[in-house]
Amino acid sequence: MDLFSTSVVLAAAVCALLYYYTTRSFSYWKDRGVAFVKPYPIIGSMLTVLKQKEHIGEFFKRIAEENKGKPYVGYFQVHLTVWLQI
């Protein structure tokens, strides 16, 4: 394989691992029978908060109102692990 092909394969593998790492816990609430807010890879359920279209307090109020009568609701926070070398 030439350098370009190797780079493409390596980039695809990194993307696949990143996708798996950031979505592997997305069945947590479903497995427990708990209502939850739909998550997105890496950013979790807080898309509107991260885009600054909704305040965090409004986010929690909205999901509470949408799931009124349920004892609890699950959501997913941003799923990133940062490695620091000091």
N, C-alpha and C positions, 0 to 999 in steps of 0.2 A: 504494500500500500504506500502511496505517496503521502507527503506531509499534509496536504489538504484533506484527503480522505480520513487520515488518522485524527486530524483536528475535529472534523465533523462528527466522527464516531465518539470521540472523547466529550465533545460539547453535548451531544445527545445523551450520553450516559450521565453526565453531571446534571442535566435538566431532569432526567428521569429520577435520579436519586433525590434531588431537591423536591420534586413533586411528591414522591413517596414519603419523604421525611415530614413534609408539611401537611399531609393529608392522612397520615396513618391513624390518628386518633379521632377522626371525624365520625366514627361509629359509636363513640363512647356513650352519648346520651341515648341514641337509638337502641343500643343493646340493653339499656336499663329501663326502657319504656318511658322516658322523660321527653316532654315537648322541648324543642330546641329551635334556635334561630339558625337558618341555613348558613353554613360556613363557606368561605372561599379559600383556596390555597394561599398560604403565607399570612394573609391578613385576618383570617378567621371570620367571625360574624360582624365585625365592626367596620364594614366598608364605609358607611355613611359618616361615621365618626372620624375615620382616617382621612376622608375627603373633605372634612370640615363642613359638611352639609348638615350635620346634626350634632348637638352637644351631647356629651356622654350621659348627662342626666335625662335629656329627652329620649335618648336611645333606650335607657332602662325603663322609663315611663311608658314608651311605646310598646316594648315587648311585654311589659306587665299588663297593659290594657288589651293587647292582642290575645293574651293567654289568660284572661280573667277566669277565675274559678278553678284554675289548676294550682296545685300546691306549690309547684316550683317550675322553673324554666331554665334550660341550659343554654349556654352560648360559648363561643370559642374566642379567646383573645388572640392577639397577634402571636404567631408561632415562629419565632426566630431565636436561635441561639447564637450568641456572638462569642467568638473565641478571641481572647486577648492575650497577647504575649508581652509580658512586662520584663 
